[in-house]
Structures are given as C-alpha cells and as structure tokens.
Amino acid sequence: MSTPSLYSAREPIFPRRVKGKFRNLKWWIMGLTLGIYYLTPWLRWDRGPNLPDQAVLIDMASRRFYFFWIEIWPHEFYFVAGLLIMAGLGLFLFTSALGRVWCGYTCPQTVWTDLFILVERWIEGDRNARVRLHHAKWDLRKWRLRIVKWVVWLVIAMATGGAWVFYFADAPTLLVDLFTLQASAVAYITIAILTATTFVFGGFMREQICNYACPWPRIQAAMMDPDTITVAYRDWRGEPRGKAHDNTTGDCIDCMACVNVCPAGIDIRDGQQMECITCALCIDACDDVMDKIGKPRGLIDYMALSDEAAERAGGAPKSIWRHIFRPRTIIYTMMWASIGMALVYALFIRSDIELTVSPVRNPQYVLQSDGSIRNIYDVRLRNKSGDDREFHLSLTSDAILRIEVPNRNQGLSVTVPADSTINQQVFVTARPQDPAASDDTTALRLWVEDLETGDRASQNTTFNGRDQ
C-alpha cells in the first residue's frame, strides 16, 4: 500500500478582474508605494560639499544613514530601533482596528503580486482565458504567451533588485558601474537574489508566501476581537442562497463572484479564515452583483462581528468610530505616539558636537620626574556638521589640574574634519603639592567647544592619584 501524501498540490488561482472603490484604492496604493520604492534613491538633497547628496542613503562604508536632512550615526541606532518598535505597534494598532489592512493593501508581497497579476491579465486575458490556457496543451501559442509574461516579470524583478542596491550607494554612479561591469560583486549578487525571489514569490508562490512563510496570519488573531472591523459576509441576510428575485431565499445568488476575484482563493461566505488578507475585492464584486439584481449593497462588507446580533434583529450597527476608538486601540495609539514624540525630541536636541572619554587604565597614572601625577585619556571627538571644525578642549574640577593635548601645534584646539570622528589623546596633570596628586580619585569634567558655533559638550570622568 502506498503512503498517502501529507501535502496537497497547490491549486492555481486565477483572480478575475473587478472594478470598484476598493480596487481603485489598491491601484492608487500600488502606484504610490512602487513609485516611492523605485524613485526615492534618485532624489537629491544638498548637505554641503563634504557629504553625499542622495536624499536617502544607507552608507555602509561610512556607517551612516542619511534621510533628507537627518543623519543617523552608528551610536544613534536607537533611532532605528525606535522606528522598528513604532512599526510593530502601528501594525498592532491597525490590525486591532481594521484587521489585516497592511496585508491587503501595502504589504510588498501583496503589491508585487498585484502587479504580476496585472501583467498576466494583460498578456493572457482575464480569468476564463487564463484558466483555459492553463489546461491547454503546450503549443506554440501557449509557449509564446508564457515566455512574454515571464520576460516582463523578469524585467520587473530585476528593476526591484536593482532599486534596492541603489539605497546603499550613489544611485547614478552605481547605475553606470553596473552597466560597465565595474560594480562590486556584492551588488550583482544582491540584485540576482532579489530578482529571483521577486520573480518566484510574485509570479508563482503568491498566496503561499502569506499562508506558509509569513507568521502574521497566525499572530493576527491575538490582535483582533469582535469589535475589529474586517471583511465579513452577512449570512443572516444572504442565506439561504438561491436565484435572483426569489422571495423565499436570501440575497446571495451563489454567483461565486466573491470567490473568483479573491487572490487567496477562499470563500468569504465560509466565515473568518486565516488566508483572508482583507483586500476587500470580494466587496467590490458582490456590490456589483447586488446592483445588477436590484438588492442593497453590503452583503459582503467591512463590519464588526459584535454588530451581528443587532443587525440580525433589524437594528443599526454601532458607529465605526466606536469600534475603532476602544481601550485596546487607544493604548496602542498612546504607546505609538509616545515613542514617536520621544524620537522627535531626541532628534532635535542632538548636538553637532560630541565627545567620549575613556581613561587609560594601564598604567592608571604616570609619575613624572618632578613628582607630578599624570593621567592619560583617550578622547573621541565627533563632528557631525558638513564642514571642518576647530574644537577647543578644557576641563573643570574642584581640584587644580592642568590639561594638555600632545603633538598639537594648536595648543588645546583640535581640528576635526567634516562628518567624521577622531581619537585624541589628552593629558591631565596634578602638581606634587596639589591634593589631587595624593588623593584616591578626583572628579573632573572634560569639555569640548566648537569655536565657530559656540556649541559645547562634556563628559564626567575621574583623576587617579598616588593612593589609587
């Protein structure tokens, strides 16, 4: 006896073209998101002669992230972490309020799948034509249509992979290097990988990525409750199904329009399902049918399951705002807004000048020939501006201490190049008769001042004496 397979073969899905407000909304979102993705690397932003002029750039070599007028340094990764936390909370918020709107409208897998299906429909025809072609033998016509479709898909996939690498280098320069074969191997490998994944995921796997590779369909249930507004079927109005104008049946005429337009291949009339991405195309399809048979729209609609009892009894559902603004969504909104305001505040209080002080611990102090005690500090000076700046070093302490900058002809001043960091060794000395020379430790504060702007920064540290 043969062992039965634990996995069923994928049934190809051929969504039918549909018109309506939700389909139009998806077209607009697809155009906007793809436009942002493909065009953003080509936007310019003048930061000065010493800085890159690409508006959005992840400069791995210099370890910088540029976003228009904002520059993020490696030690400021908390900005990126904060944005990721906000993205997660935003996903929780929108899912709690409106179900899987991210999946249905703005998820990259959804956007590129929509684009690939659009290409497929242009070349092979609408649903019925694609179904016939799928079952047809491999003749010259079928090969021609498939090859043309695959070539267009491949061009889109290559543009997708190419656009991604432009975020990590100057886009015009990298484009020339790519075509003249002067770009690094990493660029070609990255483009090849992203081209392959886009081609396969958008062209062939489609809903399987959502159902099996993405964890969100399994997590979303924890974010939703009966007050969540999501796509649903009013079975109390539609059942029992029957022919149009039959007064003994419900409004659903079992035309299968909602199933035929679904990119996930499900039947929304079977209730809430993990595979549903709430793209709302079934709403457009059903509303179109209801218009044709003279029935009111909304048999399939965005709705909250908590309104079911009231609607079954002929009452009106609660206001949409009462569903959206409830304790869970309010808490998510407050958390999201708090993190956002904290990041904005941290962004605007940043200074263009910073220093980090690290006392040299081996040795902890140096005994000079005249009996004075010297401590050595490694000071990291950071200039975030687009011009070379002269920084002046000083210290403050309750004790009498002297600061020196060795190997500098500028006294206590150090020139730091634009948008860079330098390490400078600094000596702090106590005379033999001063208390700091014999005390265990003495508190002090090292200062750095931008002589052009007057900006200052400081850091506390300690001075080690002979009793250390």
URFEN-V702647 format. One record per run of one state. SS is the DSSP state (hx for helix, st for strand, lp for the rest). FROM is the first residue (numbers start at 1). LEN is the number of residues. If there is no record, write none. Layout:
BEGIN
ss=(SS & SS)
from=(FROM & FROM)
len=(LEN & LEN)
END
This chain:
BEGIN
ss=(lp & hx & lp & st & lp & st & lp & st & lp & st & lp & st & hx & lp & hx & lp & hx & lp & hx & lp & hx & lp & hx & lp & hx & lp & hx & lp & hx & lp & hx & lp & st & lp & hx & lp & hx & lp & hx & lp & hx & lp & st & hx & lp & hx & lp & hx & lp & st & lp & st & lp & st & lp & st & lp & st & lp & st & lp & st & lp & hx & lp & st & lp & st & lp)
from=(1 & 21 & 43 & 44 & 45 & 54 & 55 & 56 & 60 & 64 & 68 & 70 & 74 & 77 & 78 & 99 & 101 & 107 & 108 & 125 & 127 & 136 & 140 & 169 & 171 & 180 & 185 & 206 & 207 & 214 & 216 & 224 & 229 & 234 & 235 & 239 & 257 & 261 & 268 & 271 & 281 & 294 & 300 & 305 & 313 & 320 & 325 & 327 & 349 & 353 & 360 & 366 & 368 & 373 & 384 & 389 & 398 & 402 & 405 & 413 & 417 & 420 & 431 & 435 & 439 & 441 & 451 & 456 & 465)
len=(20 & 22 & 1 & 1 & 9 & 1 & 1 & 4 & 4 & 4 & 2 & 4 & 3 & 1 & 21 & 2 & 6 & 1 & 17 & 2 & 9 & 4 & 29 & 2 & 9 & 5 & 21 & 1 & 7 & 2 & 8 & 5 & 5 & 1 & 4 & 18 & 4 & 7 & 3 & 10 & 13 & 6 & 5 & 8 & 7 & 5 & 2 & 22 & 4 & 7 & 6 & 2 & 5 & 11 & 5 & 9 & 4 & 3 & 8 & 4 & 3 & 11 & 4 & 4 & 2 & 10 & 5 & 9 & 4)
END
